[in-house]
């Protein structure tokens, strides 16, 4: 009898450990390091507030729900459900990954030009900073529907690349490039201020790019 009680206690303890583990692994909405209005006049406070507290928060919540369902399917060995959950995982996981990078790519009193190793790499791979900006802007403007334009690092080739991704496809998970700088061109990122004129939003965003953050990402990517 005592043996049975000990067994039940052990089982309860490991279950509680598993529940705690699951709680620890829940994704959360990261705080911004600046106020919603700090990027004005380039991106207004209303856009930033909705974008962060509603749109990004929804990706986080839906990612947690999807992961929970996925865990259940894994536990049951239900491959059909696992496969059926893949699009939701890609969309919400990508949305969380992309926006988490995006907020740190932006900063008030930023813009200007990158310095040091990043600037050297840009000149080497695109000819000039202006040329890189033009190529990345063109990629952003020409995304059909919703998506992202990225400056990424090709680790194997040791060079910078411009890429465009549809929807919330995460850059590294779908192309292998390591994301350094992303421009969100979903309408939720600009419509309240720029209406349908995406090129004006893309032109303005260069005024709030945190090049220090992009440089740090390049350093980390090269390790
Ligand atoms: Fe967004």
py3Dmol code that shows the C-alpha trace and the ligand (Angstrom):
import py3Dmol

protein = """\
ATOM      1  CA  UNK A   1       0.000   0.000   0.000  1.00  0.00           C
ATOM      2  CA  UNK A   2       2.809   2.375   1.037  1.00  0.00           C
ATOM      3  CA  UNK A   3       4.582   1.510  -2.162  1.00  0.00           C
ATOM      4  CA  UNK A   4       1.458   2.448  -4.167  1.00  0.00           C
ATOM      5  CA  UNK A   5       1.169   5.826  -2.378  1.00  0.00           C
ATOM      6  CA  UNK A   6       4.807   6.600  -3.114  1.00  0.00           C
ATOM      7  CA  UNK A   7       4.235   5.705  -6.734  1.00  0.00           C
ATOM      8  CA  UNK A   8       1.223   8.044  -6.965  1.00  0.00           C
ATOM      9  CA  UNK A   9       3.225  10.847  -5.309  1.00  0.00           C
ATOM     10  CA  UNK A  10       6.093  10.374  -7.759  1.00  0.00           C
ATOM     11  CA  UNK A  11       3.652  10.420 -10.636  1.00  0.00           C
ATOM     12  CA  UNK A  12       1.966  13.611  -9.339  1.00  0.00           C
ATOM     13  CA  UNK A  13       5.358  15.274  -8.862  1.00  0.00           C
ATOM     14  CA  UNK A  14       6.468  14.524 -12.400  1.00  0.00           C
ATOM     15  CA  UNK A  15       3.103  15.673 -13.779  1.00  0.00           C
ATOM     16  CA  UNK A  16       3.394  18.933 -11.868  1.00  0.00           C
ATOM     17  CA  UNK A  17       6.953  19.321 -13.200  1.00  0.00           C
ATOM     18  CA  UNK A  18       5.661  18.795 -16.739  1.00  0.00           C
ATOM     19  CA  UNK A  19       2.888  21.377 -16.216  1.00  0.00           C
ATOM     20  CA  UNK A  20       5.422  23.881 -14.850  1.00  0.00           C
ATOM     21  CA  UNK A  21       7.676  23.196 -17.824  1.00  0.00           C
ATOM     22  CA  UNK A  22       4.756  23.844 -20.193  1.00  0.00           C
ATOM     23  CA  UNK A  23       4.003  27.105 -18.385  1.00  0.00           C
ATOM     24  CA  UNK A  24       7.631  28.190 -18.628  1.00  0.00           C
ATOM     25  CA  UNK A  25       7.634  27.573 -22.337  1.00  0.00           C
ATOM     26  CA  UNK A  26       4.637  29.807 -23.079  1.00  0.00           C
ATOM     27  CA  UNK A  27       5.523  32.640 -25.396  1.00  0.00           C
ATOM     28  CA  UNK A  28       4.928  36.166 -24.195  1.00  0.00           C
ATOM     29  CA  UNK A  29       4.597  39.561 -25.849  1.00  0.00           C
ATOM     30  CA  UNK A  30       7.939  41.375 -25.467  1.00  0.00           C
ATOM     31  CA  UNK A  31       7.850  44.916 -24.070  1.00  0.00           C
ATOM     32  CA  UNK A  32       8.928  47.770 -26.305  1.00  0.00           C
ATOM     33  CA  UNK A  33      11.930  49.743 -25.071  1.00  0.00           C
ATOM     34  CA  UNK A  34      10.281  52.997 -26.255  1.00  0.00           C
ATOM     35  CA  UNK A  35       6.821  54.570 -26.059  1.00  0.00           C
ATOM     36  CA  UNK A  36       4.190  53.982 -28.726  1.00  0.00           C
ATOM     37  CA  UNK A  37       4.508  57.628 -29.775  1.00  0.00           C
ATOM     38  CA  UNK A  38       8.315  57.663 -29.814  1.00  0.00           C
ATOM     39  CA  UNK A  39       8.651  56.931 -33.546  1.00  0.00           C
ATOM     40  CA  UNK A  40       6.501  59.896 -34.603  1.00  0.00           C
ATOM     41  CA  UNK A  41       6.235  61.546 -37.047  1.00  0.00           C
ATOM     42  CA  UNK A  42       7.438  58.552 -39.071  1.00  0.00           C
ATOM     43  CA  UNK A  43       5.168  55.906 -37.495  1.00  0.00           C
ATOM     44  CA  UNK A  44       2.353  57.245 -35.361  1.00  0.00           C
ATOM     45  CA  UNK A  45       1.357  56.117 -31.863  1.00  0.00           C
ATOM     46  CA  UNK A  46      -1.984  54.624 -32.913  1.00  0.00           C
ATOM     47  CA  UNK A  47      -0.300  52.292 -35.398  1.00  0.00           C
ATOM     48  CA  UNK A  48       2.362  51.271 -32.883  1.00  0.00           C
ATOM     49  CA  UNK A  49      -0.147  50.605 -30.137  1.00  0.00           C
ATOM     50  CA  UNK A  50      -2.438  48.468 -32.291  1.00  0.00           C
ATOM     51  CA  UNK A  51       0.455  46.756 -34.032  1.00  0.00           C
ATOM     52  CA  UNK A  52       2.155  45.747 -30.800  1.00  0.00           C
ATOM     53  CA  UNK A  53      -0.675  45.258 -28.292  1.00  0.00           C
ATOM     54  CA  UNK A  54      -3.235  43.743 -30.682  1.00  0.00           C
ATOM     55  CA  UNK A  55      -1.582  42.248 -33.772  1.00  0.00           C
ATOM     56  CA  UNK A  56       1.614  40.904 -32.217  1.00  0.00           C
ATOM     57  CA  UNK A  57      -0.285  39.831 -29.097  1.00  0.00           C
ATOM     58  CA  UNK A  58      -2.662  37.797 -31.278  1.00  0.00           C
ATOM     59  CA  UNK A  59       0.243  35.943 -32.925  1.00  0.00           C
ATOM     60  CA  UNK A  60       1.634  35.140 -29.465  1.00  0.00           C
ATOM     61  CA  UNK A  61      -1.714  33.870 -28.141  1.00  0.00           C
ATOM     62  CA  UNK A  62      -2.441  31.806 -31.229  1.00  0.00           C
ATOM     63  CA  UNK A  63       1.089  30.371 -31.200  1.00  0.00           C
ATOM     64  CA  UNK A  64       0.596  29.207 -27.612  1.00  0.00           C
ATOM     65  CA  UNK A  65      -2.764  27.632 -28.476  1.00  0.00           C
ATOM     66  CA  UNK A  66      -1.298  25.929 -31.552  1.00  0.00           C
ATOM     67  CA  UNK A  67       1.682  24.589 -29.613  1.00  0.00           C
ATOM     68  CA  UNK A  68      -0.637  23.199 -26.970  1.00  0.00           C
ATOM     69  CA  UNK A  69      -2.677  21.357 -29.610  1.00  0.00           C
ATOM     70  CA  UNK A  70       0.556  20.168 -31.206  1.00  0.00           C
ATOM     71  CA  UNK A  71       1.793  18.781 -27.887  1.00  0.00           C
ATOM     72  CA  UNK A  72      -1.478  16.888 -27.471  1.00  0.00           C
ATOM     73  CA  UNK A  73      -1.191  15.489 -30.988  1.00  0.00           C
ATOM     74  CA  UNK A  74       2.428  14.460 -30.328  1.00  0.00           C
ATOM     75  CA  UNK A  75       1.421  12.736 -27.093  1.00  0.00           C
ATOM     76  CA  UNK A  76      -1.300  10.828 -28.945  1.00  0.00           C
ATOM     77  CA  UNK A  77       0.960  10.061 -31.877  1.00  0.00           C
ATOM     78  CA  UNK A  78      -1.620  11.728 -34.148  1.00  0.00           C
ATOM     79  CA  UNK A  79       0.420  12.647 -37.221  1.00  0.00           C
ATOM     80  CA  UNK A  80      -2.634  13.848 -39.173  1.00  0.00           C
ATOM     81  CA  UNK A  81      -3.350  16.556 -36.596  1.00  0.00           C
ATOM     82  CA  UNK A  82       0.363  17.437 -36.419  1.00  0.00           C
ATOM     83  CA  UNK A  83       0.428  17.979 -40.189  1.00  0.00           C
ATOM     84  CA  UNK A  84      -2.836  19.958 -40.106  1.00  0.00           C
ATOM     85  CA  UNK A  85      -1.354  22.318 -37.483  1.00  0.00           C
ATOM     86  CA  UNK A  86       1.727  23.194 -39.582  1.00  0.00           C
ATOM     87  CA  UNK A  87       0.224  26.247 -41.362  1.00  0.00           C
ATOM     88  CA  UNK A  88      -0.943  27.763 -38.044  1.00  0.00           C
ATOM     89  CA  UNK A  89       2.468  27.104 -36.504  1.00  0.00           C
ATOM     90  CA  UNK A  90       4.231  28.752 -39.451  1.00  0.00           C
ATOM     91  CA  UNK A  91       1.885  31.749 -39.495  1.00  0.00           C
ATOM     92  CA  UNK A  92       1.728  32.487 -35.777  1.00  0.00           C
ATOM     93  CA  UNK A  93       5.282  31.382 -35.008  1.00  0.00           C
ATOM     94  CA  UNK A  94       6.514  33.494 -37.911  1.00  0.00           C
ATOM     95  CA  UNK A  95       4.396  36.437 -36.769  1.00  0.00           C
ATOM     96  CA  UNK A  96       5.917  36.245 -33.292  1.00  0.00           C
ATOM     97  CA  UNK A  97       9.499  35.831 -34.542  1.00  0.00           C
ATOM     98  CA  UNK A  98       9.202  38.612 -37.148  1.00  0.00           C
ATOM     99  CA  UNK A  99       7.631  41.225 -34.892  1.00  0.00           C
ATOM    100  CA  UNK A 100      10.022  40.480 -32.029  1.00  0.00           C
ATOM    101  CA  UNK A 101      12.899  41.348 -34.383  1.00  0.00           C
ATOM    102  CA  UNK A 102      11.062  44.316 -35.916  1.00  0.00           C
ATOM    103  CA  UNK A 103      10.550  46.224 -32.636  1.00  0.00           C
ATOM    104  CA  UNK A 104      14.272  46.067 -31.882  1.00  0.00           C
ATOM    105  CA  UNK A 105      15.152  47.132 -35.434  1.00  0.00           C
ATOM    106  CA  UNK A 106      13.362  50.426 -34.748  1.00  0.00           C
ATOM    107  CA  UNK A 107      14.285  53.219 -32.392  1.00  0.00           C
ATOM    108  CA  UNK A 108      13.520  56.903 -31.837  1.00  0.00           C
ATOM    109  CA  UNK A 109      16.296  59.314 -32.789  1.00  0.00           C
ATOM    110  CA  UNK A 110      17.751  56.669 -35.073  1.00  0.00           C
ATOM    111  CA  UNK A 111      18.135  56.467 -38.833  1.00  0.00           C
ATOM    112  CA  UNK A 112      21.234  57.841 -40.493  1.00  0.00           C
ATOM    113  CA  UNK A 113      23.802  55.348 -41.705  1.00  0.00           C
ATOM    114  CA  UNK A 114      25.297  52.202 -40.216  1.00  0.00           C
ATOM    115  CA  UNK A 115      28.892  52.239 -39.047  1.00  0.00           C
ATOM    116  CA  UNK A 116      31.890  49.928 -38.994  1.00  0.00           C
ATOM    117  CA  UNK A 117      31.733  46.322 -40.098  1.00  0.00           C
ATOM    118  CA  UNK A 118      28.069  46.477 -41.151  1.00  0.00           C
ATOM    119  CA  UNK A 119      28.699  49.465 -43.412  1.00  0.00           C
ATOM    120  CA  UNK A 120      31.740  47.739 -44.911  1.00  0.00           C
ATOM    121  CA  UNK A 121      29.673  44.598 -45.584  1.00  0.00           C
ATOM    122  CA  UNK A 122      26.891  46.660 -47.189  1.00  0.00           C
ATOM    123  CA  UNK A 123      29.371  48.418 -49.485  1.00  0.00           C
ATOM    124  CA  UNK A 124      31.022  45.105 -50.382  1.00  0.00           C
ATOM    125  CA  UNK A 125      27.749  43.305 -51.180  1.00  0.00           C
ATOM    126  CA  UNK A 126      25.614  46.121 -52.646  1.00  0.00           C
ATOM    127  CA  UNK A 127      28.118  48.708 -53.872  1.00  0.00           C
ATOM    128  CA  UNK A 128      26.819  51.440 -51.564  1.00  0.00           C
ATOM    129  CA  UNK A 129      24.459  52.103 -48.664  1.00  0.00           C
ATOM    130  CA  UNK A 130      22.111  53.937 -51.025  1.00  0.00           C
ATOM    131  CA  UNK A 131      21.992  50.957 -53.362  1.00  0.00           C
ATOM    132  CA  UNK A 132      21.142  48.581 -50.494  1.00  0.00           C
ATOM    133  CA  UNK A 133      18.364  50.927 -49.334  1.00  0.00           C
ATOM    134  CA  UNK A 134      16.942  51.132 -52.850  1.00  0.00           C
ATOM    135  CA  UNK A 135      16.970  47.359 -53.295  1.00  0.00           C
ATOM    136  CA  UNK A 136      15.399  46.671 -49.923  1.00  0.00           C
ATOM    137  CA  UNK A 137      12.782  49.401 -50.463  1.00  0.00           C
ATOM    138  CA  UNK A 138      11.917  47.985 -53.901  1.00  0.00           C
ATOM    139  CA  UNK A 139      11.535  44.514 -52.393  1.00  0.00           C
ATOM    140  CA  UNK A 140       9.228  45.973 -49.711  1.00  0.00           C
ATOM    141  CA  UNK A 141       7.087  47.958 -52.131  1.00  0.00           C
ATOM    142  CA  UNK A 142       6.630  45.050 -54.530  1.00  0.00           C
ATOM    143  CA  UNK A 143       5.550  42.407 -52.002  1.00  0.00           C
ATOM    144  CA  UNK A 144       2.142  41.335 -53.293  1.00  0.00           C
ATOM    145  CA  UNK A 145      -0.405  41.506 -50.513  1.00  0.00           C
ATOM    146  CA  UNK A 146       1.079  41.086 -47.048  1.00  0.00           C
ATOM    147  CA  UNK A 147       4.665  40.252 -46.205  1.00  0.00           C
ATOM    148  CA  UNK A 148       8.120  41.440 -45.262  1.00  0.00           C
ATOM    149  CA  UNK A 149      11.290  42.717 -46.862  1.00  0.00           C
ATOM    150  CA  UNK A 150      14.523  41.589 -45.187  1.00  0.00           C
ATOM    151  CA  UNK A 151      18.203  42.293 -45.030  1.00  0.00           C
ATOM    152  CA  UNK A 152      19.596  38.889 -44.131  1.00  0.00           C
ATOM    153  CA  UNK A 153      22.947  37.201 -43.677  1.00  0.00           C
ATOM    154  CA  UNK A 154      23.896  34.180 -45.762  1.00  0.00           C
ATOM    155  CA  UNK A 155      26.178  32.402 -43.314  1.00  0.00           C
ATOM    156  CA  UNK A 156      27.491  29.873 -45.796  1.00  0.00           C
ATOM    157  CA  UNK A 157      28.351  32.471 -48.419  1.00  0.00           C
ATOM    158  CA  UNK A 158      29.451  35.027 -45.807  1.00  0.00           C
ATOM    159  CA  UNK A 159      27.427  37.823 -47.428  1.00  0.00           C
ATOM    160  CA  UNK A 160      24.397  40.039 -46.969  1.00  0.00           C
ATOM    161  CA  UNK A 161      21.259  39.448 -49.051  1.00  0.00           C
ATOM    162  CA  UNK A 162      17.908  41.145 -49.654  1.00  0.00           C
ATOM    163  CA  UNK A 163      14.849  38.889 -49.582  1.00  0.00           C
ATOM    164  CA  UNK A 164      11.084  39.225 -49.519  1.00  0.00           C
ATOM    165  CA  UNK A 165       8.779  36.864 -47.648  1.00  0.00           C
ATOM    166  CA  UNK A 166       5.036  36.444 -48.047  1.00  0.00           C
ATOM    167  CA  UNK A 167       2.599  36.543 -45.134  1.00  0.00           C
ATOM    168  CA  UNK A 168       4.444  35.853 -41.869  1.00  0.00           C
ATOM    169  CA  UNK A 169       6.913  33.353 -43.341  1.00  0.00           C
ATOM    170  CA  UNK A 170       9.945  33.637 -41.069  1.00  0.00           C
ATOM    171  CA  UNK A 171      13.126  34.443 -43.025  1.00  0.00           C
ATOM    172  CA  UNK A 172      15.467  31.889 -41.491  1.00  0.00           C
ATOM    173  CA  UNK A 173      12.892  29.105 -41.293  1.00  0.00           C
ATOM    174  CA  UNK A 174      11.923  29.452 -44.952  1.00  0.00           C
ATOM    175  CA  UNK A 175      15.145  30.643 -46.683  1.00  0.00           C
ATOM    176  CA  UNK A 176      18.002  29.865 -44.288  1.00  0.00           C
ATOM    177  CA  UNK A 177      19.099  33.530 -44.247  1.00  0.00           C
ATOM    178  CA  UNK A 178      19.629  34.980 -40.773  1.00  0.00           C
ATOM    179  CA  UNK A 179      17.391  38.041 -40.291  1.00  0.00           C
ATOM    180  CA  UNK A 180      19.170  41.321 -39.528  1.00  0.00           C
ATOM    181  CA  UNK A 181      16.600  43.967 -40.507  1.00  0.00           C
ATOM    182  CA  UNK A 182      12.946  43.566 -41.446  1.00  0.00           C
ATOM    183  CA  UNK A 183      10.391  45.939 -42.909  1.00  0.00           C
ATOM    184  CA  UNK A 184       6.830  44.876 -42.156  1.00  0.00           C
ATOM    185  CA  UNK A 185       4.644  45.740 -45.150  1.00  0.00           C
ATOM    186  CA  UNK A 186       1.375  44.352 -43.879  1.00  0.00           C
ATOM    187  CA  UNK A 187      -1.252  47.093 -44.102  1.00  0.00           C
ATOM    188  CA  UNK A 188      -1.607  47.010 -40.299  1.00  0.00           C
ATOM    189  CA  UNK A 189       1.929  48.465 -40.167  1.00  0.00           C
ATOM    190  CA  UNK A 190       1.102  51.674 -42.072  1.00  0.00           C
ATOM    191  CA  UNK A 191      -2.481  52.038 -43.325  1.00  0.00           C
ATOM    192  CA  UNK A 192      -3.794  54.279 -40.503  1.00  0.00           C
ATOM    193  CA  UNK A 193      -1.149  56.861 -41.368  1.00  0.00           C
ATOM    194  CA  UNK A 194      -0.142  56.281 -44.980  1.00  0.00           C
ATOM    195  CA  UNK A 195      -3.394  54.792 -46.326  1.00  0.00           C
ATOM    196  CA  UNK A 196      -2.654  52.849 -49.515  1.00  0.00           C
ATOM    197  CA  UNK A 197       0.660  54.634 -50.221  1.00  0.00           C
ATOM    198  CA  UNK A 198       3.077  51.937 -49.089  1.00  0.00           C
ATOM    199  CA  UNK A 199       6.107  53.590 -50.778  1.00  0.00           C
ATOM    200  CA  UNK A 200       5.786  56.642 -48.464  1.00  0.00           C
ATOM    201  CA  UNK A 201       5.807  54.402 -45.395  1.00  0.00           C
ATOM    202  CA  UNK A 202       8.828  52.503 -46.700  1.00  0.00           C
ATOM    203  CA  UNK A 203      10.628  55.800 -47.364  1.00  0.00           C
ATOM    204  CA  UNK A 204       9.840  57.073 -43.851  1.00  0.00           C
ATOM    205  CA  UNK A 205      10.865  53.957 -41.967  1.00  0.00           C
ATOM    206  CA  UNK A 206      14.551  54.514 -42.778  1.00  0.00           C
ATOM    207  CA  UNK A 207      14.413  57.475 -40.343  1.00  0.00           C
ATOM    208  CA  UNK A 208      13.824  55.146 -37.391  1.00  0.00           C
ATOM    209  CA  UNK A 209      16.119  52.220 -38.191  1.00  0.00           C
ATOM    210  CA  UNK A 210      18.285  51.238 -35.244  1.00  0.00           C
ATOM    211  CA  UNK A 211      21.552  50.444 -37.032  1.00  0.00           C
ATOM    212  CA  UNK A 212      23.222  49.532 -33.769  1.00  0.00           C
ATOM    213  CA  UNK A 213      20.726  46.682 -33.397  1.00  0.00           C
ATOM    214  CA  UNK A 214      21.285  45.570 -37.000  1.00  0.00           C
ATOM    215  CA  UNK A 215      25.071  45.612 -36.404  1.00  0.00           C
ATOM    216  CA  UNK A 216      24.702  43.523 -33.245  1.00  0.00           C
ATOM    217  CA  UNK A 217      22.596  41.008 -35.166  1.00  0.00           C
ATOM    218  CA  UNK A 218      25.309  40.749 -37.837  1.00  0.00           C
ATOM    219  CA  UNK A 219      27.972  40.137 -35.166  1.00  0.00           C
ATOM    220  CA  UNK A 220      25.839  37.377 -33.611  1.00  0.00           C
ATOM    221  CA  UNK A 221      25.030  35.847 -37.010  1.00  0.00           C
ATOM    222  CA  UNK A 222      28.721  35.580 -37.910  1.00  0.00           C
ATOM    223  CA  UNK A 223      29.627  33.630 -34.741  1.00  0.00           C
TER     224      UNK A 223
END
"""
ligand_1 = """\
1
LIG
Fe 3.009 43.480 -38.413
"""
view = py3Dmol.view(width=600, height=400)
view.addModel(protein, "pdb")
view.setStyle({"model": 0}, {"cartoon": {"style": "trace"}})
view.addModel(ligand_1, "xyz")
view.setStyle({"model": 1}, {"stick": {}})
view.zoomTo()
view.show()
